[in-house]
């Protein structure tokens, strides 16, 4: 007995395979980094600590945090490139197109500033920390500042937006529905940064809004990288006082 698949069935099967690959790559990244963050923070556990205290130690060793973060994102990047290439999709055009680049950059900058203001909402959460929470006693030097800019502005801003927004919309949207896929991946995004206690999920909604509004990944990339850059500047300024 010979079974014949129609063009629609083959396309649907291919969509499911692509969605599975995209979800697998993003889930692996999420679980690896989230587990590393948890293990790294628990190394400093002391009796009497609450969850906020433990979370404060995630970036206690900034060098290790940044290097692991860069490694995890870049080691999966070839798989992302292959997924786009195998389906004949130009990643460059998914990121930006010359005709709309000016408007996309403007939207990205405006939303980056707006998203940074949301950080004020997260401040009350950390009032629950005790005296056992991590307190940075050294200023960020030039070396670690450069490494943080590379890790959180460029690697995070570019790679994570491909994994969490680009994958969701391009490869999983046809299977789960675009909005459902974006929200599903945004939950993974929030899980990866679990120590922010939901703040990253809220930020992710801003990234999604910008992406849906302009349809190019450069918008959430600019928002993401911009928010992290403003955070780094804030840490440097506050550390100098």
C-alpha positions in Angstrom: 0.0 0.0 0.0 1.5 3.3 -1.1 0.5 6.5 0.7 0.8 9.8 -1.1 1.1 13.1 0.8 -0.4 16.2 -0.7 1.6 19.4 -1.0 -0.3 20.8 1.9 0.4 17.8 4.1 4.1 18.0 3.3 4.2 21.7 4.1 2.4 21.1 7.4 4.8 18.4 8.4 7.7 20.6 7.5 6.2 23.4 9.6 5.9 21.1 12.6 9.5 19.9 12.2 10.8 23.5 12.0 8.8 24.5 15.0 10.2 21.6 16.9 13.8 22.5 16.0 13.2 26.2 16.9 11.6 25.3 20.2 14.3 22.8 21.1 17.2 25.3 20.5 15.5 28.0 22.6 14.5 25.5 25.4 18.1 24.2 25.5 19.4 27.7 25.9 16.9 28.6 28.5 17.5 25.5 30.7 21.2 25.7 30.4 21.5 29.4 31.4 18.8 29.2 34.0 20.4 26.2 35.6 23.8 27.8 35.6 22.4 30.9 37.2 20.7 28.9 39.9 23.7 26.8 40.7 26.0 29.8 40.6 23.7 31.6 43.1 23.2 28.7 45.4 27.0 28.4 45.9 26.7 31.5 48.1 23.7 30.2 50.1 23.7 30.9 53.9 21.0 29.9 56.5 18.4 32.7 56.7 18.5 33.7 53.1 15.3 34.2 51.2 14.8 33.7 47.4 15.6 37.4 46.7 18.9 37.1 48.6 19.8 34.0 46.6 18.9 35.7 43.3 21.1 38.6 44.1 24.2 36.3 43.8 23.5 35.3 40.2 25.9 37.9 38.9 28.2 37.9 41.9 31.1 36.8 39.7 30.5 39.0 36.7 33.3 37.5 34.6 32.0 34.0 34.8 28.5 35.1 34.3 29.4 37.0 31.1 31.6 34.3 29.6 29.1 31.6 30.2 26.3 33.8 28.8 28.3 34.5 25.6 29.3 30.9 25.2 25.8 29.5 25.5 24.3 32.0 23.0 27.1 31.6 20.4 27.4 27.8 20.5 23.8 27.5 19.4 24.0 30.3 16.8 25.1 28.0 13.9 22.0 25.9 14.5 19.9 29.0 14.1 21.6 30.0 10.9 21.1 26.5 9.5 17.4 26.6 10.3 16.9 29.8 8.3 19.2 28.6 5.5 17.5 25.2 5.2 14.2 26.9 4.7 15.5 29.4 2.2 14.8 32.4 4.5 17.1 35.4 4.5 18.0 36.1 8.1 19.3 39.5 7.0 15.9 40.5 5.6 14.3 39.2 8.8 16.5 41.5 10.8 16.2 44.6 8.6 15.5 46.0 5.1 17.0 49.2 3.8 13.7 50.7 2.9 12.4 50.7 6.5 15.7 50.8 8.5 15.4 54.5 9.6 11.9 54.0 11.0 12.8 50.7 12.6 15.8 52.3 14.4 13.6 55.2 15.6 11.0 52.8 17.0 13.7 50.7 18.6 15.3 53.7 20.4 12.0 55.1 21.6 10.8 51.8 22.9 14.2 51.1 24.5 13.8 54.3 26.6 10.2 53.5 27.4 11.2 49.9 28.4 14.0 51.2 30.7 11.4 53.2 32.6 9.6 50.0 33.4 12.6 49.0 35.6 11.2 51.4 38.2 8.4 48.9 38.6 10.8 46.2 39.7 12.4 48.2 42.5 9.8 47.4 45.2 10.5 43.7 44.7 14.1 44.0 46.0 13.0 45.7 49.2 12.4 42.1 50.4 16.1 41.4 50.4 17.8 40.9 53.8 21.3 41.9 55.0 22.5 38.6 53.5 21.9 39.7 50.0 24.8 40.4 47.7 26.2 43.9 47.7 28.7 44.9 45.1 31.7 46.4 46.8 33.8 47.2 43.8 33.3 49.5 40.8 33.0 48.0 37.4 36.4 48.2 35.8 37.0 48.9 32.1 37.6 45.2 31.3 34.3 43.9 32.8 32.4 46.8 31.4 33.6 46.0 27.9 32.7 42.3 28.4 29.3 43.2 29.7 28.6 45.4 26.7 29.6 42.5 24.4 27.5 40.0 26.4 24.4 41.9 27.2 24.2 44.6 24.5 25.4 42.8 21.4 25.2 39.0 22.1 22.0 39.2 24.1 20.4 41.8 22.0 21.1 40.0 18.7 21.1 36.3 19.6 18.3 36.2 22.1 16.0 38.1 19.9 16.5 35.6 17.1 15.9 32.7 19.5 13.0 34.2 21.4 11.2 36.4 18.9 12.4 35.5 15.5 12.0 31.7 16.0 8.6 32.2 17.6 7.2 34.3 14.8 8.8 32.7 11.8 8.9 29.0 12.6 6.3 28.4 15.4 3.7 31.0 14.4 2.3 28.8 11.6 1.9 25.9 14.1 0.7 27.5 17.3 -0.5 30.8 15.9 1.7 33.9 15.9 0.6 35.5 19.2 0.5 32.2 21.0 4.0 31.3 19.8 5.4 34.7 20.8 3.9 34.5 24.3 5.1 30.9 24.7 8.6 31.9 23.9 8.3 34.9 26.1 7.6 32.6 29.0 10.9 30.9 28.3 12.5 34.3 28.1 11.2 35.1 31.5 12.3 31.7 32.8 15.8 32.2 31.6 16.0 35.4 33.7 14.2 33.9 36.6 16.1 36.1 39.1 14.3 39.1 37.8 11.0 37.7 39.0 8.8 38.4 36.0 10.4 41.7 35.0 12.0 40.1 31.9 8.6 38.7 30.9 7.1 42.2 31.0 10.1 43.6 29.0 9.5 40.8 26.5 6.0 42.1 25.9 7.6 45.4 24.8 10.0 43.6 22.5 7.0 41.7 21.0 5.1 44.9 20.5 8.0 46.5 18.6 8.5 43.4 16.5 4.8 43.1 15.6 4.6 46.7 14.8 7.5 46.9 12.4 8.0 43.2 11.4 11.8 43.4 11.6 14.0 41.9 14.3 16.2 44.9 14.4 13.5 46.7 16.5 13.5 44.3 19.4 17.3 43.9 19.1 17.7 47.7 19.6 15.2 47.7 22.5 16.9 44.7 24.1 20.4 45.9 23.7 19.4 49.5 24.6 17.7 48.5 27.9 20.8 46.5 28.9 23.1 49.3 27.9 21.2 51.8 30.0 21.3 49.3 32.9 25.1 49.0 32.6 25.4 52.8 32.6 23.2 53.0 35.7 25.4 50.4 37.5 28.6 52.4 36.6 27.1 55.7 37.7 25.6 54.4 41.0 28.9 52.6 41.7 30.8 55.8 41.5 28.8 57.3 44.4 
